[in-house]
Amino acid sequence: METEKHQKAIRASYLSMGGNALLAVIKAITGIFGNSYALIADAIESTTDVFSSLLVLLGLRYSARPPDENHPYGHGRAEPLVTFAVVGFLIVSATVIVLESIENIQTPQKVPESYTLIVLAAIIIIKEIFYRFVNKKSTETQSTSLKADAWHHRSDAITSLMAFIGISIAIFMGKGYETADDWAALFAAGFILYNAWLILRPALGEIMDEHLYDDLVEEIRNVSHTVPGVIETEKCFVRKTGMTYHVDLHVIVDGDLTVNKGHEIAHDLKNTLLRELPDLADILIHIEPDNIKHSN
């Protein structure tokens, strides 16, 4: 079931994919006719971005499916899995750029046309705008795959900046600096690989249920204390599934209460948490009596 968050992320993904496709064509045409391999390399990276954005879109749609018999926790883990695929695209594109750059450095090259700088300047600005927009949406929706897509735009802006610097050197320094364009592409590949790691790290933490949500745990504890009958909260474990969270919470209540009353408190607490913290998909509450020793 697609929530408002999913719809917002999907719209951002469509925009991202369309922008990447258009810019890839512009870069390729300008690079071929302007004698710039850095721009052609940039076009290759943007082309992989189109496919990675498509993967993100498919992942977002799949992760929106409701829980079923085989997936009682939902399908949200499709998101970090898609992120791994996006990282794979980044690594492949960086490898292609490195190989082609090394080959071109060893081959006599023409100096790129000066108008390629104008195109690159426009691309850098556009890509940075795309990055900021998609990154904002990824923060609003808490989507790791959309965050990866945003970093694709940032890496594209960086490769375009490197190309701009390399072409500028080749044009203004003249003879003997023709390969500056290719060195720039090579240097940009290093940035792409670095960004791939930045994207991979949080997705890896999510798939491994790494504890990364101290602020959310604090919110859960604060809300819990407002529920009548809750004396204290004990263990609180949070795991992210797509754009939502699953919580295991131990709550301390009066040990002399009946089972029915403890059950009632647990239900009141769960309903309150789901109402106050809409990012929570489900909460498993364990009731502990206050007359035994507890450990966190």
C-alpha positions in Angstrom: 0.0 0.0 0.0 1.6 3.3 -1.1 1.6 5.9 1.6 2.1 9.6 1.1 5.8 9.1 1.7 6.0 6.5 -1.0 4.1 8.7 -3.5 6.4 11.6 -2.7 9.5 9.5 -3.2 8.1 8.0 -6.5 7.4 11.4 -7.9 11.0 12.5 -7.1 12.3 9.4 -8.7 10.4 10.0 -12.0 11.8 13.6 -12.1 15.3 12.2 -11.4 15.1 9.7 -14.2 13.8 12.1 -16.7 16.5 14.7 -15.8 19.3 12.1 -16.1 18.1 10.9 -19.5 18.0 14.5 -20.9 21.4 15.5 -19.5 23.0 12.2 -20.7 22.0 13.1 -24.3 23.2 16.7 -24.0 26.5 15.6 -22.6 27.1 12.9 -25.2 26.3 15.2 -28.1 28.5 18.0 -26.7 31.3 15.6 -25.9 31.4 14.0 -29.3 31.3 17.3 -31.3 33.3 19.2 -28.8 36.2 16.7 -28.6 35.8 16.2 -24.9 36.2 12.7 -23.4 35.5 14.1 -19.9 32.0 15.1 -21.2 31.6 11.7 -22.9 32.6 10.0 -19.6 30.1 12.2 -17.8 27.4 11.1 -20.3 28.3 7.5 -19.5 27.8 8.1 -15.8 24.5 9.9 -16.5 23.3 7.0 -18.6 23.9 4.6 -15.7 22.1 7.1 -13.5 19.0 6.6 -15.7 19.0 2.8 -15.1 19.8 3.3 -11.4 16.9 5.7 -11.1 14.7 3.1 -12.8 15.8 0.6 -10.2 15.0 3.0 -7.4 11.6 3.6 -8.8 10.9 -0.2 -9.0 12.3 -0.6 -5.5 10.0 2.1 -4.1 6.9 0.6 -5.7 7.8 -2.9 -4.5 8.7 -1.8 -0.9 5.2 -0.1 -0.7 3.5 -3.5 -0.8 1.7 -4.4 2.4 2.8 -7.3 4.7 1.7 -10.8 3.5 2.0 -14.4 4.7 5.6 -14.7 3.4 6.6 -11.2 4.4 5.0 -10.4 7.8 7.3 -7.3 8.2 6.4 -5.9 4.8 8.6 -5.5 1.8 10.6 -2.4 2.9 13.9 -4.2 2.8 13.7 -4.0 -1.0 15.0 -0.4 -0.5 18.5 -1.1 0.8 18.8 -4.0 -1.7 18.1 -1.5 -4.5 20.6 0.8 -3.0 23.3 -2.0 -3.3 22.4 -2.2 -7.0 22.7 1.6 -7.4 26.2 1.4 -5.8 27.0 -1.4 -8.3 26.1 1.0 -11.2 28.3 3.6 -9.7 31.3 1.2 -9.5 30.8 0.0 -13.1 30.5 3.5 -14.5 33.7 4.6 -12.5 35.6 1.5 -13.8 34.6 2.3 -17.5 35.7 5.9 -17.1 39.0 4.9 -15.6 39.8 2.4 -18.4 38.8 4.8 -21.1 40.7 7.7 -19.5 43.9 5.7 -19.3 43.6 4.7 -22.9 42.9 8.3 -24.1 45.8 9.7 -22.0 48.1 7.5 -24.1 46.6 8.6 -27.4 47.1 12.0 -29.1 44.0 14.2 -28.4 42.5 17.3 -29.9 41.9 20.3 -27.6 38.2 20.4 -26.6 36.0 23.2 -28.0 35.5 26.2 -25.8 31.7 26.0 -25.9 31.9 22.7 -23.9 32.6 24.9 -20.9 29.3 26.7 -21.2 27.4 23.4 -21.4 29.3 22.0 -18.4 28.7 25.1 -16.3 24.9 24.8 -17.0 25.1 21.0 -16.2 26.9 21.6 -12.9 24.2 24.1 -11.7 21.3 21.8 -12.9 22.8 18.7 -11.2 23.4 20.5 -7.9 19.7 21.7 -8.0 18.6 18.1 -8.7 20.8 16.8 -5.8 19.3 19.3 -3.4 15.8 18.5 -4.4 16.1 14.7 -4.4 18.1 14.8 -1.2 15.4 16.9 0.5 12.8 14.4 -0.6 14.9 11.5 0.7 15.2 13.1 4.1 11.4 13.8 4.2 10.6 10.2 3.2 13.5 8.5 5.0 14.2 6.6 1.8 17.8 5.1 1.6 17.4 4.3 -2.1 16.3 7.9 -2.9 19.2 9.2 -0.9 21.5 7.0 -3.1 19.8 8.6 -6.2 20.4 12.0 -4.8 24.1 11.2 -4.4 24.1 10.1 -8.0 23.2 13.7 -8.9 25.9 15.1 -6.6 28.6 12.7 -8.1 27.4 13.8 -11.6 27.9 17.5 -10.5 31.4 16.6 -9.3 32.4 14.8 -12.5 31.1 17.7 -14.5 33.1 20.1 -12.3 36.3 18.0 -12.8 35.6 18.0 -16.6 35.2 21.8 -16.5 38.5 22.2 -14.8 40.3 19.8 -17.1 38.8 21.4 -20.3 39.7 24.8 -19.0 43.3 23.7 -18.5 43.5 22.1 -22.0 42.0 25.2 -23.7 43.9 28.0 -21.9 47.2 26.2 -21.3 47.4 25.1 -25.0 49.8 22.6 -26.5 51.0 19.9 -24.1 47.9 20.0 -21.9 45.5 18.2 -24.3 45.2 15.3 -21.9 44.1 17.4 -19.0 40.5 16.7 -20.0 41.2 12.9 -19.6 43.0 13.3 -16.3 40.0 15.2 -15.1 37.8 12.3 -16.0 40.1 9.9 -14.2 40.1 12.1 -11.1 36.3 12.3 -11.2 36.1 8.4 -11.2 37.8 8.5 -7.8 35.0 10.8 -6.5 32.4 8.5 -7.9 33.9 5.5 -6.0 34.1 7.6 -2.8 30.4 8.5 -3.2 29.6 4.9 -3.7 30.9 4.1 -0.3 29.0 7.0 1.3 25.8 5.5 -0.2 26.6 1.9 0.7 27.4 2.5 4.4 23.9 3.5 5.7 22.2 0.9 3.5 24.5 -1.8 4.9 23.7 -0.6 8.4 20.0 -0.9 7.7 20.1 -4.4 6.2 22.2 -5.5 9.3 19.8 -3.9 11.8 22.5 -1.7 13.1 21.5 0.6 15.9 21.3 4.1 14.4 18.2 5.6 15.8 18.9 7.1 19.3 16.7 10.1 18.6 13.7 7.9 17.7 14.3 5.7 20.8 14.2 8.9 23.0 10.9 10.0 21.3 9.5 6.5 22.0 10.4 6.6 25.6 9.0 10.1 26.1 5.7 9.2 24.5 5.5 6.0 26.5 5.8 7.9 29.8 2.6 9.8 29.0 0.5 6.6 29.0 -1.2 5.8 32.3 0.1 2.6 33.9 3.6 2.9 32.4 6.2 3.2 35.2 9.3 3.0 33.0 10.6 1.8 29.7 13.4 -0.8 29.5 14.8 -2.3 26.3 13.9 -0.5 23.1 15.2 -1.9 19.8 14.5 -0.2 16.5 15.0 -1.6 13.0 14.3 0.3 9.8 12.2 -1.3 7.1 11.9 0.9 4.0 10.5 4.2 5.1 9.1 3.0 8.4 10.3 1.4 11.6 9.6 -1.7 13.6 10.0 -1.5 17.4 10.5 -4.0 20.2 9.8 -2.3 23.5 9.9 -3.6 27.1 7.7 -1.6 29.5 7.7 -1.8 33.3 4.3 -1.7 35.1 2.9 -2.4 38.6 3.7 -6.1 39.3 0.4 -6.5 41.1 -1.7 -5.7 38.1 -3.8 -8.5 36.5 -2.9 -9.9 33.2 -5.9 -8.3 31.7 -4.9 -4.8 33.0 -1.3 -5.3 31.7 -2.7 -6.3 28.4 -4.8 -3.2 28.3 -1.9 -0.9 29.1 0.1 -2.5 26.3 -2.6 -1.8 23.8 -3.1 1.8 25.0 0.7 2.3 24.7 0.9 0.8 21.2 -2.1 2.9 19.9 -0.5 6.0 21.4 2.9 5.4 19.9 1.4 4.7 16.4 -0.7 7.8 16.7 2.1 10.1 17.9 4.9 8.7 15.8 3.4 7.9 12.4 6.8 6.6 11.1 6.4 3.5 13.2 4.9 0.6 11.2 4.5 -1.8 14.2 5.4 -2.2 17.8 5.9 -5.3 19.9 5.5 -4.5 23.6 6.7 -6.8 26.4 5.3 -6.1 29.8 7.7 -6.4 32.8 6.6 -6.2 36.5 8.2 -3.6 38.7 8.9 -6.0 41.6 11.8 -7.8 39.9 15.3 -6.7 39.0 15.6 -5.4 35.4 18.7 -4.9 33.2 19.0 -2.7 30.1 
